[in-house]
């Protein structure tokens, strides 16, 4: 069983210190967030060496976008959030293709992305565009021996499953984000764990509340203080044969963050081991 958290690397010079901190806090893996202006093989070797030195597996590169056009809302984000943005999508896909090579260099087979909102109607132009864009990107990363993981939340679980199967390249899977499904108001992680089943390659352990204000997502909460039924989610995942990685995600930034993450780690171990 693998347990980890996010490693948000701001400067390449911090790699050794940041991986050491994961080891000190009893993590065996991480999802790496690293968004330089240009991905280089030189930087990848620094990161890979630091991870190996401290015995941390990089389970996935969470390849985001360098731009700041995404607002994480239910208004402008329908057009601006993902690779399907008419204004920003092309440059994002090119950046993700750079990231795919970096993913290969650091030695992980999984590249994780927020693809953007997915239309419910499979016959709509928006849906067809998303399928075509993902087919292009998934084919590109497949040639490098990589999987493409789609962050859950911006669509219902069954729509995500249909999307994966319609892309049809065989290397597209899901990262189950337990809170996103609730915070977007489009699903529930209990249902998603059941529906997505073997398509789930990793899990972000996070808690949150449903949205109540039109145009805004629900709020993240501390672990076990939101609407996520973690015991039931973990039970379904275990029944499906999922063995991790369980990645603790905490976007609440405060002085208690490190303590809360450590406490969450101990809690989820008790639930899944």
N, C-alpha and C positions, 0 to 999 in steps of 0.2 A: 504494500500500500504506500502511495506517495503523497506527501503533503508539502505544500509550498505557499508562496505568496508572490506578490508583484515585486520585481526589482526595476525601479524606474531610474535608469542610468542617465544622469544629466551630463556628466563629463567623463570622458574615457579614463581620465586620471583617477577617478573614484572607483574603478571596477574592482580592484583588489579589496578595498575597504568594504564595499557594498556586499560582495560575495562572502567575505568573512563574517559580516553581520548576520547574514542568513544562517550560516553554519552555527554561530554562537546561539542563535535563537531556535535551534533544533529543526530547521527546515532541510529537506533533502533535494528540493527542486524549486523552480520559479518560472513565472512567465516574464520574459524580459521585454521591457518597454524602452526602446532606444530609437530616437528619431533625429539623426544628424542631418545636416544639409546634404551630405553625400555619404553613402555607405562605402566603406573601404575595406579591403582585405586586411590591411594593417590593423585597423581597429578591431576587426573580428578576432584576430589572433591574440590581442590583449585580453579581450573578454573571455575567449575560450580558455586561455591559460589560467585566468583568475578563477573561473568556474571549476576547472579540473583541480586546481590547487586546493580548493576548499571543499571538494566533493559535492558540488551542487549541479544537478542536472538542469539544463535549460530546456524545459518541456515544450515551450513554444516561444516564438518571437511574436509579440503583439505589435503588428506593423500598423501603426496609425498614420495619419496624414500630418505633414508639417504645418499646413495652413490652419487658421483659426476661424474658419467660416461656419463650422458646426456649433450650434448653440445649445444642443440637447433639449429641444422643445418639440411641440406638436404644431408648429407653424412654419417658419422658414426651413426647418430641417427636412421637410418632405421634399424640398428641392435641392437643399444644400448639403445634406449630411453624408452622402455616400459616393460610391464609384459611379452611381447612376445620375449624378448631378450634371446637368447640361453645361453648367459654367465651370465646374472644377473637376469633373470626373476624369477627363483625359490625363491631366497632370498627376492625379492621384494614382491612376493605374500605372503610369510610368514609374512613379516613386515606389509602388508596391513591387514592381518587377525588379527594381534595384534591391529592395528588401529581401526578395526571394534568394538572390545570390548570397546576400549576407547571412540569411538563415542557413544556407548550405555550408557556408564557411565556418559558422560557429558550432555546427554539428547537431542541429536539431532538425527533425523532419516535419515540423508543424509550423505553419505561418497562420496567425490568427488575425482576422480583420472584422471591422464593422462595415458590412456591405452597403448599408442604407436601408430605408424603408422598402418593404416588399409588398406589392399590390396583392390583394386577396383574389382578384379576378384573373384567372390564368389566361384569359383571352384578350386582356388589355394590352395596350402598347407598352405601358410602364413595366408590366411583368415580362413581356418578351424582351425588352431592352435589358432588364436585369439578368435574365437567363443568358443572353448573348455575351454580356460583359463578363459574367462569371465563367462562362465556358472558355473565353479567351484567356482570362487570368489563371484559371485552374489548369488549362492545358499547358500554359507556360511554366507553372511551378511543378507540374507533373514531370515535365522533361528534366527537371532538376532533382527528381526523386522525392518531392515534397507533397505533404497534404495541405489543403486549404481549409481552415476552420472558420466557420461563420459564427460570430457572436449572436446569441439569441436575445430576443426582446422586442425588436421592431416589427414583429409579425407574430401571428399565432403559431404554436408548435406544428400544427398540421400543414400550414403554409410553408414553413421552413423545411419540413420533410419533403413536401412536393417540389420545392425549389431545388433541393439537393438532388433529387431523383431526376428532375427535368434537365439539370445541368449535365448529369450523366457521364462525367469523366472518371468516376470511381475513386477519386481522391478528395472529395468534398465532404466535410463532416461538420458537426456542431460543437461549439463550446457552450455548455449550459450555464448561463448566468442566472442564478436563482432569484436575485432581486430584480433584474431588468424586466423579467416577464411580468412581475407585479407592478413595478414602477411605470411601465409603459401602458399598463392596463389591457394588454392584449393576450395574456395567458397566465398560467399558473405553473410553477416548477414541478409540482406533483404530477400534473397532467403531462407536462413536457417530458419528464423523465420516462413516463410510460410510453408516450407517442414516439419520441425520437430514438429510444432504446439503443441499439448498436451504433447509431450515428453519433452518439456522444463520445467525444475523444478526451474531453477535459471539463472540469466544473469550476466555476467561480463561486466561491462561498461568500455570499453577501446577503444582507437583509434589507427590506424596504417596505414602503407603504404604497397603496394604490394612488393614482392621481385623483384629485378632487377639483382642481381648477382647470377648466378648458384651456388648452395651449401649453400646459406645464406638466412635466413628468411628476410622478410621486417622489417622495423623499427617501433617501437612504437612512437607515437606522443602525444602531448597534446590533450585533449578532443576537438573535432570539428576542428582539424587541419589536420586530416588524411582523409581516404577514406570512413569512416563509415557514412552512411546516417541515423543518429540517429532518426530524426523525423519519417522517414518511418518505421524503425525497431520497434520503440515504438508503432506506430500506428497499425502495424500488431499484435504485442504482445497483445495490448489492445483488439483488435478485437477477438483474440483467447481466451480472458478471463484471461490472465496472470496478476497477481497482485503483483508480486515480489517473492523473493527479487531481487532488483537491487543492485548489489555489484560493487562498484567502485574499479577497479584494476589499480594500477599505479606502473609499474616496473622501471620507470625513477626515480632515487634516487638523489635528490638535496635539497638545502635549501628551495626551494619553494614548495616542495611536499605537505606539509600539507595545504598550502594556495590553491594550485591547486585542491586538493581533495575537499575542502570546496566549492570552486567555481563550481566544477563539480556537486556537490550535489544540489546546488541551480538551476543549469541549467536543470538537468534532472527532477527535481520536476516540473518545469514550463512546461516541455514537456509532462509529463505523468499524472499529476493531473488535 
